[in-house]
């Protein structure tokens, strides 16, 4: 009788126990830059203005103080489902170049033509 009860308990609990290892949490890392935020940044803006629109950059490089990197990653069920990279360059306090890793090179904004 005892063996039957144990066997029945194992059979009934096996779906519950096996499902415990299947759930993986969504992991969001970095700075999410929405298209609306991206449209607001323009060449010529100051560092303070860019920080107001995009927030503090995710990556601070001590060797390249004129470059800010905004990276974002989303993992869903253990697989990367979204990836964004945005790099902006400054000369002094003014934004001079925007490299959007999510756009083809020919459509990404170019260096300001006004600085000829």
N, C-alpha and C positions, 0 to 999 in steps of 0.2 A: 504494500500500500504506500509506503514511504517513497519508494522509487517512482511510482506513478505520479505522486504529487510533485516531486522534484522535476520529473520529465515534463509534466504539464506546465510548471512554472518557467522552465527554460524555453519551451516552445512559445509561450505567451509573451515572454519578455525579450525574446531575440530581436523582433523588429525595433523595439524601443532601444535596446542596447546597440544595435548596429547603426541606427540613425544618429547616434551621438557624435560620431566622427565625421559626418558629412557636412555639417554647417561650417562655413568659413565667413568670417566677418569682413565687411567692406572696409578697405583701408584707403583713406584719403591723405595724401601728403603734399605739402607745398602751398603755393599761392594760386588759387583759381582765378584766372583772368577771363572775365566774360567778354563777349564781343562788344557790349556797350562800354565797358571800361577801356577796351583796346581802341575804340574809336575816339575816346576823349584825349588820349595822349598824342601830342603833336611835336614835331621838331621845333626846337626853340624854347620849350618849357624849362623851368628851373627844376632842380632836384627836389625842392620842397613841393612843387606842384605835382610832379610825377609821384612822389611818395603819398601825397594826398589821394590821388586817383587809384593807384595800384597797391598801396601799402608798402611795408618794409620788404625789400627783396629777400628771397629765400636764401640766396647764396651771396655771401660777402667775400670777395677775394682780396686779400691784403696786397697782392702784387698788381692787381688791376683795379684801382680805386675808381676809375672812370667807367667801369662796366658793372651793370646790375643784371642779375639773372633771376627770372621768375620761372620756376619749374613747378609743375603739378602732375601728380600721378594718382590714378584711381585703380585699385585692385578689387575686383568683384569675384568672389568664390575662388580666390587664389590665382586669378588670371588678370593681367593688366588689360583694362578695357578703355582707359582714356589716358592720354599723355599730351601735355602742353609744354612748350618751351618758348619763352620770350626773353630776348636779350636786348638791353638798351645801352647806348654809349653816350657819354658826356664829354664835352671839352670845357673845362672849367666848371661852371655851374649850369651850363645849358645843354639840353638834349640835342644830339647831333645825328644819331642814327638809331633805327629800330629794326631789329631782326626778329621776325616772327617765324619760329620753327614750324608752325602749322600751315604756313602759306608757301606756295611755290616761289622761288627766288624772283621771278619776273613780276609778281604781284605784291611782294613785300615792299613797304615804303623805302625809298632811297634817301640818301643824304640830301640835305637841303640844297636846292639849286641857288638860293639867294646868297650863299656864302662864296661867290665867285671872286 
